[in-house]
Amino acid sequence: MVGTKGRMVIPADIRSRHEWAEGTTLLTIDTDDGVILMERQHALRLIREQLAGRDPVAELMRERRRDAQREDE
């Protein structure tokens, strides 16, 4: 539920299950389908797992070079 000041109330059973105490830093991730709420450390772990073994900078550079080559043609 969203309160009158725009604050969201997270039910006690959810807070307990995730061990979220007062002061826990949570991230809100806005998507086209809704909002994802997760603890900051959990989000960092997920991102690290998804990037494991990848080189996002090299991937971006390859993509940019391909785009530049298409523009030159």
C-alpha positions in Angstrom: 0.0 0.0 0.0 1.2 3.5 -0.8 0.5 6.0 2.0 -0.6 9.6 1.8 3.1 10.9 1.7 4.0 8.4 -1.0 5.6 6.0 1.4 5.2 2.3 0.6 4.2 -0.1 3.4 5.9 -3.5 3.0 4.0 -6.2 4.9 5.8 -7.7 8.0 5.9 -11.2 6.6 7.8 -10.0 3.5 10.2 -7.9 5.6 10.8 -10.9 7.9 11.3 -13.4 5.0 14.0 -11.1 3.4 15.4 -10.1 6.8 14.8 -6.4 6.0 15.1 -4.3 9.1 14.6 -0.6 9.6 17.4 1.2 7.7 17.9 -1.6 5.1 18.8 0.0 1.8 16.4 -1.1 -0.9 16.5 -0.4 -4.7 13.5 0.2 -6.8 13.9 -0.8 -10.4 11.2 0.7 -12.7 10.2 -1.6 -15.6 7.4 -1.4 -18.2 5.6 -4.1 -16.2 6.0 -2.7 -12.8 8.5 -2.0 -10.1 11.1 -4.5 -8.7 12.2 -4.0 -5.1 15.3 -5.6 -3.8 18.1 -5.2 -1.3 21.1 -3.3 -2.7 23.6 -6.2 -2.0 21.3 -8.7 -3.7 21.1 -6.5 -6.8 24.9 -6.2 -6.9 25.3 -10.0 -6.6 22.8 -10.5 -9.5 24.6 -8.1 -11.7 28.0 -9.6 -11.0 26.6 -13.1 -11.8 25.2 -11.8 -15.1 28.4 -10.2 -16.1 30.7 -13.0 -15.0 33.0 -14.0 -17.8 31.9 -11.1 -20.0 33.7 -8.0 -21.0 30.9 -5.3 -21.4 33.4 -2.6 -22.4 34.8 -4.8 -25.3 31.2 -5.7 -26.3 30.2 -2.0 -26.4 33.3 -1.1 -28.4 32.5 -3.8 -31.0 28.9 -2.6 -31.2 30.1 1.0 -31.7 32.6 0.0 -34.4 29.9 -2.0 -36.2 27.6 1.0 -36.0 30.3 3.4 -37.3 31.1 1.0 -40.2 27.4 0.9 -41.2 27.3 4.7 -41.1 30.4 4.9 -43.3 28.9 2.6 -46.0 
